[in-house]
Amino acid sequence: MRMTLALAPLLLATPAAAQQAPAPQLPPEITDGRIADQLGNVAGALARALLDLPVGEVQAAIENRPVTAQDRGKTVRSISGMDERELQQDIRQGTEVAKAGTQAMVRSLPVITRALNEAGEQIGRAIANMPSPVYPKQ
């Protein structure tokens, strides 16, 4: 009985109800390419801040030795060897990948929606064919 009640919303997903519902769309905040560019700018600012983070004193403490003048000048950037041009290229590449992923998601959304509607219809048919728990057993 509980199983039937739990699956009742799926019964409402009939073909007529699915046809009346508008096709789902991703919010414009996700599909707008300008947002990806803005996120790329934010990622760049955060990456630069992280690269400029001083780590020499922490390294000296981990190695259990006194801090030297050289340690005080060490940053993530100096240890990693990443330069500004390389950072900008990585951010640009990541922004392009995010845009391509969003476009692929937008293209696949109708297919996913159709598949989910068909699955709902099949589950509804399967539930309709289940014997009723209140039907007398013989």
N, C-alpha and C positions, 0 to 999 in steps of 0.2 A: 504494500500500500504506500509506504513512504517512497519507494522507488518511483512509483507512478506519479506521485505528487512532485517529486524532485525533478522529474523529466517533463512535467506539464508545460513549462515555458517553451520547450523544444517543439511541442505539438502545435504551438501557436505560430511556428515558423513554417507556415504552409506556403505553397507556391504563390497564392494570391497575395499573402502578406509580404512575401519577398519582392514581388513585382511592384507593389505600391511604395515600398520604402525607397528613398533616393539612394543612389549609389554612394557609398562612403568615400570621402575624400580626406586627404591629409590636410591638416591645418596649414594656412598660408605661411605661418612662421617656419614651418619645416621645408616647404617647397620653394620658398623665396631664396634665390641665389645670393641676394645681398646679406642674408642672415649668415650664410656659410662664410662669406667674406669677412663679416664682422667677427665671427667666431675665430677666424684665422688671425685677425688682428689681435684679439684677446689672447689667443694661444701664443702669439709672438711676444707680446708684452710679458706674459707669465714665464715663457721660456727664457727670455733675456734676464728677468729677475732671478730665476733659478740659476742660470749660468754665472751670474755675478755674485752668487752666494759664497761667502768665505768659508772654507772648510779646512784650512791648514791647521788651525788650533785643535779642531776636533780630531783630525788625523794624528796629531802629536799626542793627544790624550789617549786615543785608542792604542797607540804604540807605546804608551807609558814612558814618554820621554819629555824633556823640557821643550817649550815652544821656542822656535828660532825666528829670526826676522824673515827668513824665507817662508816659513810656515804662515806667517801673518799675511803674506801676499798671495797665497794659494786660493784659487776659487774653483768652482766646478768647471768653468770655462778653461782655465789653465790646465787642469788635470785631464779633461776630456779632449782638449785640442780642437773643439768645434769653433769655427769662425762665423762671423755674421752672415756671410754669403751662403754658407752651407745651411745655416739655420733658416734663412729666408726660403731657400729651395725646398727644404723639408716641409715647411709650413705651407708653401704654395702647393706642393704635391699632395699634402694631406687635405687641403681645402678642395682640390680637384677630385680626389677620391670620395670625399663626403658628398660633393655635388652629384657625382656619377651614381653613388649609392642611393641618394634621394630620388634621382630620376628613375632608377631601376625599381625602386619601391613604388613610385607613382604608376609606372607601367604595369607592375604585377598586381596591384591592388584589385582591379576588376576580376582577374583570374582567381585570386584568393577568395574574394567575396562569393563568386559563383560556386567554388568548391565547398565553401562553408554552408551555403544555402542548400546545395545538393546533399551534403552530409546531414543537415537538419531534416530535410525531407525524408531521407532514408531512415533516420532514427525515428521519426514520427510514424513511418509505416511499420517499422519493427515494433514500436510500442503499441500501435493499434492492433497488431496481430498477437500480442501477448494475452494469455487467458486472464480474465478478471479474477482478483483474489476473492471477490464476494460471490462468484458463480458457484452454485452447489456442485460439490464433487460427487461422482457416482462410483 
